[in-house]
Amino acid sequence: MFDKLKKAVEELEHSEKFKEFKKENPEAYLASCVIILTGNNFSEWQVDYYLPKKHKLATFIIREQADLKGEDEIFQKEKTEIKDLRLKDVKVDLDKAMKILEKLRKKKYSGEFTNKTIVILQVLEGKIVWNMTLITSTLKVINVKINAKTGRIISEKLENLLSFRAS
């Protein structure tokens, strides 16, 4: 799965569509990769490039050909620069991260049944992280952050989905 992502990003960055995007946004760099698991089915990879001058993300959806979805505002509590994601520095691939997540879920959250898992590969606080959010059938959210270099669990928490309100 992760090798497919690396290959897809490489192909994207060599495509004419991306070269045109980089011509218009020379400062853009890879910021995150997102995939959603529903049941046993993975969505397409969403690959985000940070636009520092605009403080926005340009999102490409990786299908047979990559499509530029557009630019989106960044969801952050405090406005901070997004760090460059270097896929070559990832040592724990998605399959391994999913096994770590499942082992933790069985050990600590065995009563929670997952409907959907949102996985984001990103740099947080200087570390490349698999930021994994599980949405359960009881409307709870389990968030687990796994260091993508070491495989260590950085943080984990369980929250009620209904506690997420606009402030």
C-alpha positions as CSV (number, residue, x, y, z in Angstrom):
1,M,0.0,0.0,0.0
2,F,2.7,2.5,1.0
3,D,4.9,1.5,-2.0
4,K,1.9,2.3,-4.2
5,L,1.7,5.7,-2.6
6,K,5.4,6.5,-3.1
7,K,5.1,5.4,-6.8
8,A,2.0,7.4,-7.3
9,V,3.6,10.6,-5.8
10,E,6.6,10.1,-8.0
11,E,4.4,9.7,-11.1
12,L,2.3,12.7,-10.0
13,E,5.4,14.9,-9.6
14,H,6.6,13.9,-13.1
15,S,3.2,14.6,-14.8
16,E,2.5,17.6,-17.0
17,K,-0.4,18.6,-14.7
18,F,2.0,18.7,-11.7
19,K,4.7,20.5,-13.6
20,E,2.2,23.2,-14.5
21,F,1.0,23.4,-10.9
22,K,4.7,23.8,-9.7
23,K,5.2,26.5,-12.3
24,E,2.3,28.5,-10.8
25,N,3.3,27.5,-7.2
26,P,7.1,27.0,-7.1
27,E,7.2,27.1,-3.3
28,A,4.7,24.2,-2.9
29,Y,5.9,21.1,-1.2
30,L,4.5,17.7,0.0
31,A,2.7,18.2,3.3
32,S,0.4,15.2,3.9
33,C,-1.1,12.1,2.4
34,V,-4.6,10.9,3.4
35,I,-6.5,7.7,2.9
36,I,-9.8,6.5,4.3
37,L,-10.6,2.9,5.1
38,T,-14.3,1.9,5.2
39,G,-14.7,-1.7,6.1
40,N,-12.0,-3.4,4.1
41,N,-12.0,-0.9,1.3
42,F,-9.4,1.9,0.9
43,S,-10.3,5.2,-0.8
44,E,-7.9,6.8,-3.3
45,W,-4.9,8.6,-1.8
46,Q,-5.3,12.3,-1.3
47,V,-1.9,14.0,-1.6
48,D,-1.6,17.6,-0.2
49,Y,1.0,20.2,-1.1
50,Y,1.5,23.1,1.2
51,L,1.4,26.6,-0.4
52,P,3.3,28.8,2.1
53,K,2.5,32.1,0.5
54,K,-1.3,31.4,0.7
55,H,-1.2,29.1,3.8
56,K,-3.4,26.7,2.0
57,L,-3.2,23.1,0.8
58,A,-3.5,22.1,-2.8
59,T,-5.0,18.6,-3.0
60,F,-4.4,16.0,-5.6
61,I,-6.5,12.9,-5.7
62,I,-4.5,9.9,-7.0
63,R,-6.6,7.8,-9.4
64,E,-5.4,6.3,-12.7
65,Q,-4.4,9.9,-13.3
66,A,-4.0,12.5,-10.6
67,D,-6.6,15.2,-10.4
68,L,-6.1,18.6,-8.7
69,K,-9.1,18.9,-6.4
70,G,-8.3,22.5,-5.6
71,E,-7.0,24.6,-2.7
72,D,-8.4,24.3,0.8
73,E,-8.0,26.2,4.0
74,I,-5.8,24.5,6.6
75,F,-7.5,23.2,9.8
76,Q,-5.3,24.4,12.6
77,K,-5.9,25.8,16.1
78,E,-2.9,28.1,15.7
79,K,-1.5,29.2,12.4
80,T,1.8,27.5,12.0
81,E,3.9,26.6,8.9
82,I,3.3,23.0,7.7
83,K,6.5,21.0,7.5
84,D,7.8,19.2,4.4
85,L,6.9,15.5,4.3
86,R,9.7,13.4,3.0
87,L,8.4,9.9,2.1
88,K,11.9,8.5,1.9
89,D,12.2,9.1,5.7
90,V,9.2,6.9,6.5
91,K,10.4,3.6,7.9
92,V,7.1,2.2,9.2
93,D,4.8,1.7,6.2
94,L,1.0,1.8,6.3
95,D,0.5,-1.9,6.7
96,K,2.8,-2.0,9.8
97,A,1.1,1.1,11.2
98,M,-2.3,-0.5,10.8
99,K,-1.1,-3.6,12.7
100,I,0.2,-1.4,15.5
101,L,-3.2,0.4,15.6
102,E,-5.2,-2.9,15.5
103,K,-3.1,-4.4,18.4
104,L,-3.8,-1.3,20.5
105,R,-7.5,-1.3,19.6
106,K,-7.9,-4.9,20.6
107,K,-5.9,-4.3,23.9
108,K,-7.5,-1.0,25.0
109,Y,-10.7,-0.5,22.9
110,S,-11.9,-4.0,22.2
111,G,-15.6,-2.9,22.9
112,E,-15.4,-0.3,20.2
113,F,-16.3,-1.4,16.6
114,T,-14.8,0.7,13.9
115,N,-16.9,2.0,10.9
116,K,-14.2,4.1,9.3
117,T,-10.5,4.9,9.7
118,I,-9.0,8.1,8.5
119,V,-5.2,7.9,8.1
120,I,-3.0,11.0,7.6
121,L,0.7,10.8,7.0
122,Q,2.1,14.2,8.1
123,V,4.8,16.0,10.1
124,L,3.7,17.0,13.6
125,E,6.1,18.6,16.0
126,G,9.0,17.7,13.8
127,K,8.2,14.0,13.6
128,I,6.7,12.1,10.6
129,V,3.5,10.6,12.0
130,W,0.7,8.3,11.0
131,N,-2.2,10.2,12.5
132,M,-5.0,7.6,12.6
133,T,-8.6,8.4,13.5
134,L,-11.1,5.6,14.0
135,I,-14.8,6.4,14.0
136,T,-16.8,3.8,16.0
137,S,-20.3,2.6,15.7
138,T,-21.0,4.2,19.1
139,L,-20.1,7.7,17.8
140,K,-16.7,7.8,19.5
141,V,-13.4,8.7,18.0
142,I,-10.1,7.0,18.8
143,N,-7.1,9.0,17.7
144,V,-3.7,7.4,17.6
145,K,-0.5,9.0,16.5
146,I,2.3,6.6,15.5
147,N,5.9,7.7,14.8
148,A,6.5,6.7,11.1
149,K,10.2,6.2,11.7
150,T,10.1,4.1,14.9
151,G,6.7,2.6,15.1
152,R,6.2,3.9,18.6
153,I,2.8,5.2,19.7
154,I,3.2,8.9,20.4
155,S,-0.3,9.5,21.7
156,E,-3.8,7.9,21.8
157,K,-7.2,9.1,23.1
158,L,-10.8,8.2,23.0
159,E,-13.4,11.0,22.7
160,N,-17.1,11.2,22.1
161,L,-17.8,12.4,18.6
162,L,-20.6,14.6,19.9
163,S,-18.1,16.6,21.9
164,F,-16.7,18.0,18.7
165,R,-18.6,21.2,18.3
166,A,-17.9,24.4,16.4
167,S,-16.6,27.0,18.9
